[in-house]
Amino acid sequence: MILQQQLAIIPVLILLATTTLISVSRLWRYTVLALVAQYLAVAWLVAMVWPIGLAVVKLVVGWMSSAILGAAQTDRREDGENGRIFVKGFLFRLFAIGVVWLVVFSVAPSVSGWFAAPLQVLWGSSLLIGAGILQMGISGEPFRVFVGLLTALAGFEVLYAAVESSVLVAGLLAMANLGLALAGSYLMVVNTLEEL
């Protein structure tokens, strides 16, 4: 049990890296790869409180959602590569995600009394929810907004998994993930067609 608790810090560290990359990267390929790694950490955290089969469902649905969003980006040029504006935006986003980290790691221990969940699960879910809200708030681009929505929803899923174990809710949340990814890819394709 002690080894499992020590290994549970690994998905939190993965989430620290992926949420940072999603927040500061302007290259959509890196963002999609970070989203894929993020869902691996989400499945790991969910596997701490749910059976492995349901955690694998979260992993597969997350990877499918990432693939759907990535497929809608195939003909887009990379943005954010032009000098000073990119550096200033990078520093702001790095500072903002640092504030999210600070809030998460300072508030999670006091919230642990409300939920019967390991502290690592609370860290991971709070980090995902905070980073998702941050991503939605600082970007107006459909791809980034939907990545933020999926990230916040993944945080909610991790927190909900610690509270309730229901196959029906797991299926409903899987449908919500795929629906968000499909809606996001549709909006990105429509925006691309309108530009032509």
N, C-alpha and C positions, 0 to 999 in steps of 0.2 A: 504494500500500500504506500509506503514511504517513497519507493522508487517511482510509482505511478504519479505521485504528487510532484516529485522532482522533474519527471519527464513532461509534466503538464505545462511547464514554463516554456517549452519549445514552441508550441503553437502560438503562445502569446508573443514570443519574439518574432515569429514569422509574420504575425499580424502587425507588429510594429513596423517591420520592414515593408510589407505590402501596402499598408495604409499610407506610409510616407511616400512610397513610389507613386501610388495612385494620386496623391495630393500634389506632388511637385513635378511629375513628369508631364510633358506636353506631347510626347510621342505616343500615339494610340497603341502601337504594338507592345510597348513596355507596360502600358496600363492594362491591356488584356492579359498579358503574362502575369502581372501582379494579381489580377482578379482570379486567375486560375490557381495560383499559389495560395491566395486568400481562402478560396473554397476548400483547399486541402486542410488548412488550419481549422476552418469552421467544422469540417467533418471530424477532425481529431477531437475538438472540444465537445462536439455533440456525442461522440462515442464514449466520452467519459460518463455521460448520464443516460444515454439511450443504448439499445442494442446496436451491434455493428451494422446490421442490415439497414436500419433506418439512417445511420450516419452515412453509409455508402450512397443512399438515395440523395442525401444533401450534396454529396460530392459530385455525383453524376449530373444532377440537375444544375448545379453551379457551373460545371464545365460546359454543359450544353448552353446555358445562358451566356457564358463568356464567348463561346463559339459563334452564337447568333449575333452578338454585338460586334465581334471581330469581322464576321463575314460582311456586315453592312459597311465596313470601313475600307474595303479593298481598293477603291479607286480614289480615295481621299489623299491629298498631299499632307505631309507632316506640317504641323503648325508650331508656332512658338520658337522658331529657331533664329529670330532676328534680334540679336544683340542686347541692348540695354533694357528694353522692355521685358525680355525674357528673364534677365538677371534680377530685376526688381520684383517681378512676379514670383520668381523662384524663392527669393528671400522672404517675401510675405507669406507664401504658402508654407514654407518650412517653419516659420515662426508660428503660424496658426495651428499647424499639426502638433507642434511642441506644446502649445497651450492646451490642446485636446488631451495630450498625454498627461500633462500635469493635473488636469481636472480629473481624468479617469483614475489615475493611481492615488489621488488623494481622497476621492469620494467613494471608491469601490469598497474599502474596508468598512465604512460606516453603513453602506447599503447591504452588506452581507447578512445583517440581521433580518432583513425583509425577505430574503430568498434562501431557500435551503439548497445552496449550490456552492461548489468549491470556489475559492477566491479567483483562481485562474479563469474559470468560466465567466465570472463577473467582469474581470479585467478584459477578456476578449470581447464579450458582448458590448460592454460600454465603449470600448475602443472602436469597434465597428460602427456602432450607432453614432458616436461623435464624429468620426471621420466621414461617414456617409452624409450627415447633415452639413458638415463643413464643405464637402465636395458639391453638394446641391446648392449651397449658398454662394459659393465664389465663382461658379461657372454658369453661363447661360447657354452653352453648347449642348445639344441633345445627348450626344454620346457621354459627356462628362456627367450630366444630370442623371442619366439612367444608370451609370456606374455608381453614382452616389446613392441612388435609390436601392440598387441591389446590395450595396454594402450595408446600408442602414437596415434593410430587411434581413440580411444575414445576421446582423447583431441581434435583432429581435428574435430570430429563430434560435440562436444559441441560448438566449435568456429564457425563451419559452420552453426549450427542451429541458432545461433544469427544473422547470416548474411542473410541466405536464408531459406525460408520455402517451401520445395518441397517434395511431396510424392515420386516422382520418385527417387530423390537422396537419400531419406531415405531408400528406398528399395535397391538401389545399394550399399549403405554403409552396409546394413544388410547382403547382399550377400558377400561383401568383408570380413566382420567379420567372417561369417561362413566358408568362403573359407580359411581364414588364420588359423582358428582353425582346420579345417580338414587337411590342409597341415602340420601343426605342429604335429598333432597326427600321421599322416602317417610317418613323418620323425622320430618321437620318436619310433614308432613301428619297422621301418626298422633298426634303430640303435640298438634296443634291439635284433632283429633277427640276425644281423651281429655279435653281441657279443657271441651268442650261438654257 
